[in-house]
Amino acid sequence: MSETVKPVDQMSFEQAMAELEQVVGQLERGDVPLEQSIKLYERGAALKARCEEKLKEAEEKVELIRAQEGRAVGTTPAEGL
């Protein structure tokens, strides 16, 4: 990981995803000591949660936009109407 570690709760989706990919790569290589692996795993779990949070926020925004357009979310217009 980098020298200056940005708090996960301040990361954008893209930043969290990029760092998560790095963490996963390091863990997959298996060339880090056990204690560092544990710290990486913890960081990875926090990054994953951040990505999920940002995706949920995006989904909620899309649903709000769709609702404002007068379309019920999760439905399709009936044929012939």
mmCIF file as gemmi writes it, N, C-alpha and C atoms, coordinates in Angstrom:
data_model
loop_
_atom_site.group_PDB
_atom_site.id
_atom_site.type_symbol
_atom_site.label_atom_id
_atom_site.label_alt_id
_atom_site.label_comp_id
_atom_site.label_asym_id
_atom_site.label_entity_id
_atom_site.label_seq_id
_atom_site.pdbx_PDB_ins_code
_atom_site.Cartn_x
_atom_site.Cartn_y
_atom_site.Cartn_z
_atom_site.occupancy
_atom_site.B_iso_or_equiv
_atom_site.pdbx_formal_charge
_atom_site.auth_seq_id
_atom_site.auth_asym_id
_atom_site.pdbx_PDB_model_num
ATOM 1 N N . MET Axp A 1 ? 0.835 -1.182 0 1 0 ? 1 A 1
ATOM 2 C CA . MET Axp A 1 ? 0 0 0 1 0 ? 1 A 1
ATOM 3 C C . MET Axp A 1 ? 0.874 1.237 0 1 0 ? 1 A 1
ATOM 4 N N . SER Axp A 2 ? 0.277 2.346 -0.351 1 0 ? 2 A 1
ATOM 5 C CA . SER Axp A 2 ? 1.049 3.574 -0.457 1 0 ? 2 A 1
ATOM 6 C C . SER Axp A 2 ? 1.389 4.124 0.914 1 0 ? 2 A 1
ATOM 7 N N . GLU Axp A 3 ? 2.354 5.07 0.938 1 0 ? 3 A 1
ATOM 8 C CA . GLU Axp A 3 ? 2.811 5.683 2.181 1 0 ? 3 A 1
ATOM 9 C C . GLU Axp A 3 ? 1.684 6.456 2.866 1 0 ? 3 A 1
ATOM 10 N N . THR Axp A 4 ? 0.949 7.265 2.109 1 0 ? 4 A 1
ATOM 11 C CA . THR Axp A 4 ? -0.168 8.006 2.675 1 0 ? 4 A 1
ATOM 12 C C . THR Axp A 4 ? -1.45 7.254 2.332 1 0 ? 4 A 1
ATOM 13 N N . VAL Axp A 5 ? -2.113 6.79 3.356 1 0 ? 5 A 1
ATOM 14 C CA . VAL Axp A 5 ? -3.309 5.98 3.171 1 0 ? 5 A 1
ATOM 15 C C . VAL Axp A 5 ? -4.528 6.874 3.376 1 0 ? 5 A 1
ATOM 16 N N . LYS Axp A 6 ? -5.312 7.007 2.329 1 0 ? 6 A 1
ATOM 17 C CA . LYS Axp A 6 ? -6.52 7.819 2.379 1 0 ? 6 A 1
ATOM 18 C C . LYS Axp A 6 ? -7.593 7.055 3.157 1 0 ? 6 A 1
ATOM 19 N N . PRO Axp A 7 ? -8.313 7.736 4.041 1 0 ? 7 A 1
ATOM 20 C CA . PRO Axp A 7 ? -9.397 7.062 4.752 1 0 ? 7 A 1
ATOM 21 C C . PRO Axp A 7 ? -10.433 6.512 3.762 1 0 ? 7 A 1
ATOM 22 N N . VAL Axp A 8 ? -10.851 5.295 3.979 1 0 ? 8 A 1
ATOM 23 C CA . VAL Axp A 8 ? -11.775 4.628 3.066 1 0 ? 8 A 1
ATOM 24 C C . VAL Axp A 8 ? -13.062 5.423 2.914 1 0 ? 8 A 1
ATOM 25 N N . ASP Axp A 9 ? -13.558 6.003 4.002 1 0 ? 9 A 1
ATOM 26 C CA . ASP Axp A 9 ? -14.83 6.716 3.931 1 0 ? 9 A 1
ATOM 27 C C . ASP Axp A 9 ? -14.759 8.023 3.146 1 0 ? 9 A 1
ATOM 28 N N . GLN Axp A 10 ? -13.575 8.394 2.695 1 0 ? 10 A 1
ATOM 29 C CA . GLN Axp A 10 ? -13.407 9.598 1.879 1 0 ? 10 A 1
ATOM 30 C C . GLN Axp A 10 ? -13.119 9.257 0.413 1 0 ? 10 A 1
ATOM 31 N N . MET Axp A 11 ? -13.138 7.988 0.092 1 0 ? 11 A 1
ATOM 32 C CA . MET Axp A 11 ? -12.79 7.554 -1.267 1 0 ? 11 A 1
ATOM 33 C C . MET Axp A 11 ? -14.011 7.537 -2.174 1 0 ? 11 A 1
ATOM 34 N N . SER Axp A 12 ? -13.753 7.833 -3.44 1 0 ? 12 A 1
ATOM 35 C CA . SER Axp A 12 ? -14.783 7.648 -4.458 1 0 ? 12 A 1
ATOM 36 C C . SER Axp A 12 ? -14.861 6.151 -4.754 1 0 ? 12 A 1
ATOM 37 N N . PHE Axp A 13 ? -15.882 5.757 -5.497 1 0 ? 13 A 1
ATOM 38 C CA . PHE Axp A 13 ? -16.011 4.36 -5.899 1 0 ? 13 A 1
ATOM 39 C C . PHE Axp A 13 ? -14.77 3.921 -6.663 1 0 ? 13 A 1
ATOM 40 N N . GLU Axp A 14 ? -14.349 4.752 -7.609 1 0 ? 14 A 1
ATOM 41 C CA . GLU Axp A 14 ? -13.208 4.401 -8.458 1 0 ? 14 A 1
ATOM 42 C C . GLU Axp A 14 ? -11.922 4.256 -7.657 1 0 ? 14 A 1
ATOM 43 N N . GLN Axp A 15 ? -11.714 5.142 -6.696 1 0 ? 15 A 1
ATOM 44 C CA . GLN Axp A 15 ? -10.515 5.048 -5.861 1 0 ? 15 A 1
ATOM 45 C C . GLN Axp A 15 ? -10.533 3.774 -5.022 1 0 ? 15 A 1
ATOM 46 N N . ALA Axp A 16 ? -11.677 3.49 -4.413 1 0 ? 16 A 1
ATOM 47 C CA . ALA Axp A 16 ? -11.794 2.294 -3.571 1 0 ? 16 A 1
ATOM 48 C C . ALA Axp A 16 ? -11.615 1.028 -4.401 1 0 ? 16 A 1
ATOM 49 N N . MET Axp A 17 ? -12.201 0.998 -5.584 1 0 ? 17 A 1
ATOM 50 C CA . MET Axp A 17 ? -12.091 -0.178 -6.442 1 0 ? 17 A 1
ATOM 51 C C . MET Axp A 17 ? -10.641 -0.396 -6.891 1 0 ? 17 A 1
ATOM 52 N N . ALA Axp A 18 ? -9.964 0.683 -7.254 1 0 ? 18 A 1
ATOM 53 C CA . ALA Axp A 18 ? -8.57 0.566 -7.693 1 0 ? 18 A 1
ATOM 54 C C . ALA Axp A 18 ? -7.683 0.026 -6.57 1 0 ? 18 A 1
ATOM 55 N N . GLU Axp A 19 ? -7.871 0.553 -5.367 1 0 ? 19 A 1
ATOM 56 C CA . GLU Axp A 19 ? -7.053 0.061 -4.257 1 0 ? 19 A 1
ATOM 57 C C . GLU Axp A 19 ? -7.429 -1.364 -3.893 1 0 ? 19 A 1
ATOM 58 N N . LEU Axp A 20 ? -8.717 -1.684 -3.967 1 0 ? 20 A 1
ATOM 59 C CA . LEU Axp A 20 ? -9.153 -3.054 -3.677 1 0 ? 20 A 1
ATOM 60 C C . LEU Axp A 20 ? -8.487 -4.035 -4.642 1 0 ? 20 A 1
ATOM 61 N N . GLU Axp A 21 ? -8.388 -3.665 -5.905 1 0 ? 21 A 1
ATOM 62 C CA . GLU Axp A 21 ? -7.717 -4.526 -6.883 1 0 ? 21 A 1
ATOM 63 C C . GLU Axp A 21 ? -6.252 -4.73 -6.517 1 0 ? 21 A 1
ATOM 64 N N . GLN Axp A 22 ? -5.605 -3.676 -6.031 1 0 ? 22 A 1
ATOM 65 C CA . GLN Axp A 22 ? -4.202 -3.801 -5.609 1 0 ? 22 A 1
ATOM 66 C C . GLN Axp A 22 ? -4.077 -4.735 -4.406 1 0 ? 22 A 1
ATOM 67 N N . VAL Axp A 23 ? -4.979 -4.57 -3.445 1 0 ? 23 A 1
ATOM 68 C CA . VAL Axp A 23 ? -4.955 -5.401 -2.242 1 0 ? 23 A 1
ATOM 69 C C . VAL Axp A 23 ? -5.151 -6.869 -2.608 1 0 ? 23 A 1
ATOM 70 N N . VAL Axp A 24 ? -6.139 -7.126 -3.454 1 0 ? 24 A 1
ATOM 71 C CA . VAL Axp A 24 ? -6.405 -8.503 -3.872 1 0 ? 24 A 1
ATOM 72 C C . VAL Axp A 24 ? -5.179 -9.087 -4.578 1 0 ? 24 A 1
ATOM 73 N N . GLY Axp A 25 ? -4.547 -8.293 -5.427 1 0 ? 25 A 1
ATOM 74 C CA . GLY Axp A 25 ? -3.347 -8.752 -6.115 1 0 ? 25 A 1
ATOM 75 C C . GLY Axp A 25 ? -2.235 -9.142 -5.151 1 0 ? 25 A 1
ATOM 76 N N . GLN Axp A 26 ? -2.032 -8.304 -4.146 1 0 ? 26 A 1
ATOM 77 C CA . GLN Axp A 26 ? -0.993 -8.6 -3.15 1 0 ? 26 A 1
ATOM 78 C C . GLN Axp A 26 ? -1.324 -9.881 -2.389 1 0 ? 26 A 1
ATOM 79 N N . LEU Axp A 27 ? -2.58 -10.023 -2.003 1 0 ? 27 A 1
ATOM 80 C CA . LEU Axp A 27 ? -2.971 -11.217 -1.251 1 0 ? 27 A 1
ATOM 81 C C . LEU Axp A 27 ? -2.871 -12.469 -2.103 1 0 ? 27 A 1
ATOM 82 N N . GLU Axp A 28 ? -3.236 -12.348 -3.381 1 0 ? 28 A 1
ATOM 83 C CA . GLU Axp A 28 ? -3.155 -13.514 -4.273 1 0 ? 28 A 1
ATOM 84 C C . GLU Axp A 28 ? -1.723 -13.97 -4.503 1 0 ? 28 A 1
ATOM 85 N N . ARG Axp A 29 ? -0.801 -13.018 -4.574 1 0 ? 29 A 1
ATOM 86 C CA . ARG Axp A 29 ? 0.611 -13.385 -4.769 1 0 ? 29 A 1
ATOM 87 C C . ARG Axp A 29 ? 1.146 -14.156 -3.568 1 0 ? 29 A 1
ATOM 88 N N . GLY Axp A 30 ? 0.634 -13.829 -2.382 1 0 ? 30 A 1
ATOM 89 C CA . GLY Axp A 30 ? 1.046 -14.551 -1.186 1 0 ? 30 A 1
ATOM 90 C C . GLY Axp A 30 ? 2.456 -14.263 -0.731 1 0 ? 30 A 1
ATOM 91 N N . ASP Axp A 31 ? 3.007 -13.148 -1.168 1 0 ? 31 A 1
ATOM 92 C CA . ASP Axp A 31 ? 4.401 -12.852 -0.809 1 0 ? 31 A 1
ATOM 93 C C . ASP Axp A 31 ? 4.521 -11.802 0.288 1 0 ? 31 A 1
ATOM 94 N N . VAL Axp A 32 ? 3.479 -11.643 1.086 1 0 ? 32 A 1
ATOM 95 C CA . VAL Axp A 32 ? 3.528 -10.696 2.206 1 0 ? 32 A 1
ATOM 96 C C . VAL Axp A 32 ? 3.454 -11.471 3.512 1 0 ? 32 A 1
ATOM 97 N N . PRO Axp A 33 ? 4.112 -10.967 4.539 1 0 ? 33 A 1
ATOM 98 C CA . PRO Axp A 33 ? 4.073 -11.649 5.842 1 0 ? 33 A 1
ATOM 99 C C . PRO Axp A 33 ? 2.641 -11.734 6.383 1 0 ? 33 A 1
ATOM 100 N N . LEU Axp A 34 ? 2.423 -12.666 7.284 1 0 ? 34 A 1
ATOM 101 C CA . LEU Axp A 34 ? 1.104 -12.933 7.831 1 0 ? 34 A 1
ATOM 102 C C . LEU Axp A 34 ? 0.452 -11.681 8.425 1 0 ? 34 A 1
ATOM 103 N N . GLU Axp A 35 ? 1.169 -10.962 9.243 1 0 ? 35 A 1
ATOM 104 C CA . GLU Axp A 35 ? 0.595 -9.763 9.881 1 0 ? 35 A 1
ATOM 105 C C . GLU Axp A 35 ? 0.172 -8.727 8.839 1 0 ? 35 A 1
ATOM 106 N N . GLN Axp A 36 ? 0.973 -8.54 7.837 1 0 ? 36 A 1
ATOM 107 C CA . GLN Axp A 36 ? 0.624 -7.597 6.774 1 0 ? 36 A 1
ATOM 108 C C . GLN Axp A 36 ? -0.565 -8.125 5.966 1 0 ? 36 A 1
ATOM 109 N N . SER Axp A 37 ? -0.63 -9.428 5.776 1 0 ? 37 A 1
ATOM 110 C CA . SER Axp A 37 ? -1.763 -10.03 5.07 1 0 ? 37 A 1
ATOM 111 C C . SER Axp A 37 ? -3.065 -9.759 5.816 1 0 ? 37 A 1
ATOM 112 N N . ILE Axp A 38 ? -3.019 -9.86 7.127 1 0 ? 38 A 1
ATOM 113 C CA . ILE Axp A 38 ? -4.209 -9.598 7.938 1 0 ? 38 A 1
ATOM 114 C C . ILE Axp A 38 ? -4.637 -8.141 7.781 1 0 ? 38 A 1
ATOM 115 N N . LYS Axp A 39 ? -3.666 -7.229 7.83 1 0 ? 39 A 1
ATOM 116 C CA . LYS Axp A 39 ? -3.982 -5.8 7.66 1 0 ? 39 A 1
ATOM 117 C C . LYS Axp A 39 ? -4.536 -5.526 6.263 1 0 ? 39 A 1
ATOM 118 N N . LEU Axp A 40 ? -3.945 -6.168 5.258 1 0 ? 40 A 1
ATOM 119 C CA . LEU Axp A 40 ? -4.44 -6.01 3.891 1 0 ? 40 A 1
ATOM 120 C C . LEU Axp A 40 ? -5.864 -6.539 3.761 1 0 ? 40 A 1
ATOM 121 N N . TYR Axp A 41 ? -6.125 -7.677 4.389 1 0 ? 41 A 1
ATOM 122 C CA . TYR Axp A 41 ? -7.46 -8.258 4.333 1 0 ? 41 A 1
ATOM 123 C C . TYR Axp A 41 ? -8.484 -7.32 4.973 1 0 ? 41 A 1
ATOM 124 N N . GLU Axp A 42 ? -8.125 -6.748 6.122 1 0 ? 42 A 1
ATOM 125 C CA . GLU Axp A 42 ? -9.019 -5.804 6.802 1 0 ? 42 A 1
ATOM 126 C C . GLU Axp A 42 ? -9.279 -4.581 5.93 1 0 ? 42 A 1
ATOM 127 N N . ARG Axp A 43 ? -8.218 -4.063 5.321 1 0 ? 43 A 1
ATOM 128 C CA . ARG Axp A 43 ? -8.36 -2.906 4.425 1 0 ? 43 A 1
ATOM 129 C C . ARG Axp A 43 ? -9.24 -3.29 3.226 1 0 ? 43 A 1
ATOM 130 N N . GLY Axp A 44 ? -9.009 -4.468 2.684 1 0 ? 44 A 1
ATOM 131 C CA . GLY Axp A 44 ? -9.809 -4.931 1.562 1 0 ? 44 A 1
ATOM 132 C C . GLY Axp A 44 ? -11.284 -5.045 1.912 1 0 ? 44 A 1
ATOM 133 N N . ALA Axp A 45 ? -11.584 -5.535 3.105 1 0 ? 45 A 1
ATOM 134 C CA . ALA Axp A 45 ? -12.976 -5.652 3.538 1 0 ? 45 A 1
ATOM 135 C C . ALA Axp A 45 ? -13.622 -4.272 3.638 1 0 ? 45 A 1
ATOM 136 N N . ALA Axp A 46 ? -12.878 -3.297 4.158 1 0 ? 46 A 1
ATOM 137 C CA . ALA Axp A 46 ? -13.397 -1.933 4.262 1 0 ? 46 A 1
ATOM 138 C C . ALA Axp A 46 ? -13.598 -1.323 2.87 1 0 ? 46 A 1
ATOM 139 N N . LEU Axp A 47 ? -12.671 -1.579 1.967 1 0 ? 47 A 1
ATOM 140 C CA . LEU Axp A 47 ? -12.794 -1.068 0.595 1 0 ? 47 A 1
ATOM 141 C C . LEU Axp A 47 ? -13.985 -1.691 -0.116 1 0 ? 47 A 1
ATOM 142 N N . LYS Axp A 48 ? -14.198 -2.978 0.075 1 0 ? 48 A 1
ATOM 143 C CA . LYS Axp A 48 ? -15.346 -3.661 -0.52 1 0 ? 48 A 1
ATOM 144 C C . LYS Axp A 48 ? -16.646 -3.054 -0.01 1 0 ? 48 A 1
ATOM 145 N N . ALA Axp A 49 ? -16.705 -2.818 1.29 1 0 ? 49 A 1
ATOM 146 C CA . ALA Axp A 49 ? -17.91 -2.217 1.869 1 0 ? 49 A 1
ATOM 147 C C . ALA Axp A 49 ? -18.141 -0.815 1.296 1 0 ? 49 A 1
ATOM 148 N N . ARG Axp A 50 ? -17.07 -0.06 1.089 1 0 ? 50 A 1
ATOM 149 C CA . ARG Axp A 50 ? -17.199 1.273 0.512 1 0 ? 50 A 1
ATOM 150 C C . ARG Axp A 50 ? -17.737 1.2 -0.922 1 0 ? 50 A 1
ATOM 151 N N . CYS Axp A 51 ? -17.225 0.275 -1.701 1 0 ? 51 A 1
ATOM 152 C CA . CYS Axp A 51 ? -17.711 0.104 -3.071 1 0 ? 51 A 1
ATOM 153 C C . CYS Axp A 51 ? -19.198 -0.245 -3.068 1 0 ? 51 A 1
ATOM 154 N N . GLU Axp A 52 ? -19.592 -1.154 -2.193 1 0 ? 52 A 1
ATOM 155 C CA . GLU Axp A 52 ? -20.998 -1.535 -2.103 1 0 ? 52 A 1
ATOM 156 C C . GLU Axp A 52 ? -21.864 -0.341 -1.705 1 0 ? 52 A 1
ATOM 157 N N . GLU Axp A 53 ? -21.368 0.456 -0.767 1 0 ? 53 A 1
ATOM 158 C CA . GLU Axp A 53 ? -22.089 1.645 -0.318 1 0 ? 53 A 1
ATOM 159 C C . GLU Axp A 53 ? -22.283 2.635 -1.471 1 0 ? 53 A 1
ATOM 160 N N . LYS Axp A 54 ? -21.213 2.891 -2.222 1 0 ? 54 A 1
ATOM 161 C CA . LYS Axp A 54 ? -21.291 3.844 -3.335 1 0 ? 54 A 1
ATOM 162 C C . LYS Axp A 54 ? -22.204 3.316 -4.443 1 0 ? 54 A 1
ATOM 163 N N . LEU Axp A 55 ? -22.186 2.014 -4.701 1 0 ? 55 A 1
ATOM 164 C CA . LEU Axp A 55 ? -23.084 1.436 -5.7 1 0 ? 55 A 1
ATOM 165 C C . LEU Axp A 55 ? -24.54 1.562 -5.264 1 0 ? 55 A 1
ATOM 166 N N . LYS Axp A 56 ? -24.793 1.336 -3.983 1 0 ? 56 A 1
ATOM 167 C CA . LYS Axp A 56 ? -26.162 1.472 -3.477 1 0 ? 56 A 1
ATOM 168 C C . LYS Axp A 56 ? -26.631 2.918 -3.619 1 0 ? 56 A 1
ATOM 169 N N . GLU Axp A 57 ? -25.764 3.878 -3.313 1 0 ? 57 A 1
ATOM 170 C CA . GLU Axp A 57 ? -26.109 5.291 -3.477 1 0 ? 57 A 1
ATOM 171 C C . GLU Axp A 57 ? -26.465 5.591 -4.932 1 0 ? 57 A 1
ATOM 172 N N . ALA Axp A 58 ? -25.692 5.045 -5.843 1 0 ? 58 A 1
ATOM 173 C CA . ALA Axp A 58 ? -25.944 5.272 -7.267 1 0 ? 58 A 1
ATOM 174 C C . ALA Axp A 58 ? -27.281 4.66 -7.68 1 0 ? 58 A 1
ATOM 175 N N . GLU Axp A 59 ? -27.565 3.458 -7.21 1 0 ? 59 A 1
ATOM 176 C CA . GLU Axp A 59 ? -28.836 2.811 -7.527 1 0 ? 59 A 1
ATOM 177 C C . GLU Axp A 59 ? -30.01 3.631 -6.998 1 0 ? 59 A 1
ATOM 178 N N . GLU Axp A 60 ? -29.872 4.169 -5.795 1 0 ? 60 A 1
ATOM 179 C CA . GLU Axp A 60 ? -30.936 4.983 -5.209 1 0 ? 60 A 1
ATOM 180 C C . GLU Axp A 60 ? -31.16 6.253 -6.019 1 0 ? 60 A 1
ATOM 181 N N . LYS Axp A 61 ? -30.089 6.852 -6.511 1 0 ? 61 A 1
ATOM 182 C CA . LYS Axp A 61 ? -30.215 8.049 -7.339 1 0 ? 61 A 1
ATOM 183 C C . LYS Axp A 61 ? -30.944 7.736 -8.64 1 0 ? 61 A 1
ATOM 184 N N . VAL Axp A 62 ? -30.602 6.602 -9.252 1 0 ? 62 A 1
ATOM 185 C CA . VAL Axp A 62 ? -31.266 6.199 -10.499 1 0 ? 62 A 1
ATOM 186 C C . VAL Axp A 62 ? -32.749 5.958 -10.24 1 0 ? 62 A 1
ATOM 187 N N . GLU Axp A 63 ? -33.071 5.287 -9.151 1 0 ? 63 A 1
ATOM 188 C CA . GLU Axp A 63 ? -34.476 5.042 -8.811 1 0 ? 63 A 1
ATOM 189 C C . GLU Axp A 63 ? -35.224 6.351 -8.608 1 0 ? 63 A 1
ATOM 190 N N . LEU Axp A 64 ? -34.591 7.313 -7.949 1 0 ? 64 A 1
ATOM 191 C CA . LEU Axp A 64 ? -35.218 8.613 -7.718 1 0 ? 64 A 1
ATOM 192 C C . LEU Axp A 64 ? -35.467 9.329 -9.046 1 0 ? 64 A 1
ATOM 193 N N . ILE Axp A 65 ? -34.497 9.289 -9.933 1 0 ? 65 A 1
ATOM 194 C CA . ILE Axp A 65 ? -34.653 9.917 -11.249 1 0 ? 65 A 1
ATOM 195 C C . ILE Axp A 65 ? -35.794 9.262 -12.01 1 0 ? 65 A 1
ATOM 196 N N . ARG Axp A 66 ? -35.832 7.94 -11.986 1 0 ? 66 A 1
ATOM 197 C CA . ARG Axp A 66 ? -36.901 7.22 -12.695 1 0 ? 66 A 1
ATOM 198 C C . ARG Axp A 66 ? -38.262 7.566 -12.096 1 0 ? 66 A 1
ATOM 199 N N . ALA Axp A 67 ? -38.339 7.653 -10.786 1 0 ? 67 A 1
ATOM 200 C CA . ALA Axp A 67 ? -39.605 7.982 -10.134 1 0 ? 67 A 1
ATOM 201 C C . ALA Axp A 67 ? -40.035 9.408 -10.484 1 0 ? 67 A 1
ATOM 202 N N . GLN Axp A 68 ? -39.072 10.318 -10.588 1 0 ? 68 A 1
ATOM 203 C CA . GLN Axp A 68 ? -39.383 11.705 -10.94 1 0 ? 68 A 1
ATOM 204 C C . GLN Axp A 68 ? -39.857 11.822 -12.38 1 0 ? 68 A 1
ATOM 205 N N . GLU Axp A 69 ? -39.471 10.88 -13.201 1 0 ? 69 A 1
ATOM 206 C CA . GLU Axp A 69 ? -39.906 10.874 -14.596 1 0 ? 69 A 1
ATOM 207 C C . GLU Axp A 69 ? -41.296 10.273 -14.732 1 0 ? 69 A 1
ATOM 208 N N . GLY Axp A 70 ? -41.897 9.857 -13.635 1 0 ? 70 A 1
ATOM 209 C CA . GLY Axp A 70 ? -43.24 9.319 -13.66 1 0 ? 70 A 1
ATOM 210 C C . GLY Axp A 70 ? -43.326 7.849 -13.944 1 0 ? 70 A 1
ATOM 211 N N . ARG Axp A 71 ? -42.215 7.174 -13.888 1 0 ? 71 A 1
ATOM 212 C CA . ARG Axp A 71 ? -42.217 5.732 -14.106 1 0 ? 71 A 1
ATOM 213 C C . ARG Axp A 71 ? -42.022 5.031 -12.772 1 0 ? 71 A 1
ATOM 214 N N . ALA Axp A 72 ? -42.811 4.048 -12.529 1 0 ? 72 A 1
ATOM 215 C CA . ALA Axp A 72 ? -42.624 3.256 -11.324 1 0 ? 72 A 1
ATOM 216 C C . ALA Axp A 72 ? -41.37 2.409 -11.502 1 0 ? 72 A 1
ATOM 217 N N . VAL Axp A 73 ? -40.585 2.337 -10.487 1 0 ? 73 A 1
ATOM 218 C CA . VAL Axp A 73 ? -39.338 1.581 -10.543 1 0 ? 73 A 1
ATOM 219 C C . VAL Axp A 73 ? -39.648 0.09 -10.56 1 0 ? 73 A 1
ATOM 220 N N . GLY Axp A 74 ? -38.989 -0.627 -11.446 1 0 ? 74 A 1
ATOM 221 C CA . GLY Axp A 74 ? -39.122 -2.069 -11.509 1 0 ? 74 A 1
ATOM 222 C C . GLY Axp A 74 ? -40.312 -2.545 -12.323 1 0 ? 74 A 1
ATOM 223 N N . THR Axp A 75 ? -40.956 -1.647 -13.052 1 0 ? 75 A 1
ATOM 224 C CA . THR Axp A 75 ? -42.082 -2.067 -13.876 1 0 ? 75 A 1
ATOM 225 C C . THR Axp A 75 ? -41.824 -1.686 -15.32 1 0 ? 75 A 1
ATOM 226 N N . THR Axp A 76 ? -42.534 -2.339 -16.199 1 0 ? 76 A 1
ATOM 227 C CA . THR Axp A 76 ? -42.452 -2.004 -17.62 1 0 ? 76 A 1
ATOM 228 C C . THR Axp A 76 ? -43.854 -1.708 -18.095 1 0 ? 76 A 1
ATOM 229 N N . PRO Axp A 77 ? -44.003 -0.842 -19.088 1 0 ? 77 A 1
ATOM 230 C CA . PRO Axp A 77 ? -45.338 -0.53 -19.592 1 0 ? 77 A 1
ATOM 231 C C . PRO Axp A 77 ? -46.008 -1.762 -20.188 1 0 ? 77 A 1
ATOM 232 N N . ALA Axp A 78 ? -47.33 -1.858 -20.008 1 0 ? 78 A 1
ATOM 233 C CA . ALA Axp A 78 ? -48.078 -2.97 -20.572 1 0 ? 78 A 1
ATOM 234 C C . ALA Axp A 78 ? -48.184 -2.791 -22.072 1 0 ? 78 A 1
ATOM 235 N N . GLU Axp A 79 ? -48.159 -3.903 -22.794 1 0 ? 79 A 1
ATOM 236 C CA . GLU Axp A 79 ? -48.26 -3.837 -24.258 1 0 ? 79 A 1
ATOM 237 C C . GLU Axp A 79 ? -49.673 -3.399 -24.662 1 0 ? 79 A 1
ATOM 238 N N . GLY Axp A 80 ? -49.765 -2.631 -25.719 1 0 ? 80 A 1
ATOM 239 C CA . GLY Axp A 80 ? -51.041 -2.209 -26.25 1 0 ? 80 A 1
ATOM 240 C C . GLY Axp A 80 ? -51.632 -0.997 -25.575 1 0 ? 80 A 1
ATOM 241 N N . LEU Axp A 81 ? -50.95 -0.413 -24.624 1 0 ? 81 A 1
ATOM 242 C CA . LEU Axp A 81 ? -51.48 0.788 -23.962 1 0 ? 81 A 1
ATOM 243 C C . LEU Axp A 81 ? -50.912 2.036 -24.529 1 0 ? 81 A 1
